Amino acid sequence: MDQELKNCQSCKKDFVIEPDDFAFYEKMKVPSPTWCPDCRRMRRFAFTNLWNLYRRPCAKCGKDVITIYSPDKKFIVYCVSCWWADDWDGTEHAIDYNPAKPFLEQVKELNLKTPRLGLESAHLTNTNSDYVNAIAHCKNCYLLFWSDYCENAYYSTFSKSLKDSLDCYRMIDSELCYGSTGCKKCYRTFFSEECDSCTDVWFSRSCSGCTNCFGCINMRNKSYRIFNEQHTREEYFEKLKEFKLNSRIALSEMKKNILEFWVKYPRRVYIGNSLNVNVTGDYINESKNTKDAYMVTNTEDSRFVEFISVASTRDVYDYSGWGNGAEKIYESATIGEGSSDVKFSFQCWPDALDNEYSMYAISCKHVFGCANLKHKQYCILNKEYSKDEYEILSDKIREDMKRNDEYGEFFPIEFSMFAYNETLAQQFFPKTKEEILALGMNWYEGEGNKYSVTKKGNELPDILTETEDAILKEVIGCVECGKAFKIVAGELGLMKKLNLPLPQSCPTCRQTARLARTNLPKLYSRKCAKCGKEIKTSYAPDRPEIVYCEQCYQQEVV
């Protein structure tokens, strides 16, 4: 089909559907979308509460547990042990399809009556990692979010194979790192961004193959450089002593200076590595024929995708996390680990096959409109059917949905189990409380601070050697928001190993600061600062960064 201009039914702005898009929709046997790409992304994000954790009793065993559902939410919530237990599978709550009612209303009814998983994690693959969310195959982790195959990792998000590290974001195959973002295959990399295969690097950005560098940007295979200038080995280490990197005061001052230095040097049109072919978007690594992508790696023949951290993913559209063998997915979120042929679904994994309009369908195949169902096939609204019965009824339901204008989009945003400001949507598509309520969505006020502060953050010693183990018993008041937080034993041990001062800010404020350094999933038109060619980039035209097209960046930097 030819290119088509449509008007978004959500924001009322025009958007374009390309011929390649129509080819994908035809292959998936779905109609073209009625919402624009940004609104579709926002709708999927509104279903994910990643960072907000609460205490409430498990509805099955009665234990007080950590969950992503605040105590005021009137859902049936199980702790991870009870939810994954073998004494129930979801068919106990099955309902018969009623053609007189809209199908999605029946899915919502089923979702509300079935037990919900307290934390979104593959419980049986994790070890000693209770205070976490959206993780799998992790060991000894604490306040780790949306990550896989990590060990001894703390206060970090969107990571894979991160080990012995703290306060990181978007890290892959890295070890002994602190305060870094977007780094891959790095070792002892501190306060750095978008670095690849670097060792003993501090305050550096967009460096690759570098060792013992400080304050550098756009360096390739260099050593003993400080602010991009070459030094001898002896000069380099003498200078590091002068920087007093074990001092919180010195580190804070250096962070300010480094940002002023980085902005003088060119950025590539998208953030990522050079191992990409025919891609657009931001934070893209080792991908091919992937457009309008955000935070993806090892992705091929895809569009409108984000948060893909585990190789590999191919042939997906409007897909939010996480990969690991996912293919042929459309308008879905948190689908991965060998899943295929999934449409309009949320949290279906592993090895999900032919799932449609389903939520938390775990290891299910050929299911339609199911919720909190485990290890089943040929189910509709959690009721089991024979293969022939399933195919006849599912075809009928699709036709009924099309007549009711229900078919062809992700779940309505009001199906989300969270208030808008609890979700990823608020982070990436921020709205005021008034805007959210006007749109008919919920706002969560929060529980407030329940703990009494015993030590203010600004009372912490400037260097770690002046800190005693008694700090583990203190309740610290964040210097930014006043919220109480604690230092845990594993964290203190790692900070001693790295010889870095303890943080004065709570984990939430530290995470907010890292996210503030990350561009949002929005592309702007501007010109390459070197050749003048028109480019699409996440750096808005009014920002001070110097942005090059890929060709100019490769010529000058690589």
Beta strands, then each sheet from edge to edge (+ up, - down):
strand 1: 4-7
strand 2: 14-17
strand 3: 54-57
strand 4: 64-67
strand 5: 77-78
strand 6: 116-117
strand 7: 133-136
strand 8: 142-148
strand 9: 151-166
strand 10: 172-175
strand 11: 187-190
strand 12: 199-202
strand 13: 211-214
strand 14: 223-226
strand 15: 229-230
strand 16: 266-268
strand 17: 277-285
strand 18: 288-297
strand 19: 299-308
strand 20: 313-323
strand 21: 326-336
strand 22: 340-343
strand 23: 346-348
strand 24: 353-356
strand 25: 359-362
strand 26: 365-368
strand 27: 371-374
strand 28: 377-380
strand 29: 383-384
strand 30: 455-456
strand 31: 476-477
strand 32: 484-485
strand 33: 524-527
strand 34: 534-537
strand 35: 546-548
sheet 1: 1+ 2-
sheet 2: 3+ 4-
sheet 3: 5+ 6+
sheet 4: 7+ 8+ 9+ 10+
sheet 5: 11+ 12+ 13+ 14+ 15-
sheet 6: 16+ 35+
sheet 7: 17+ 18+ 19+ 20+ 21+ 22+ 24+ 26+ 28+ 29-
sheet 8: 17+ 18+ 19+ 20+ 21+ 23+
sheet 9: 25+ 27+
sheet 10: 30+ 31+ 32-
sheet 11: 33+ 34-
end
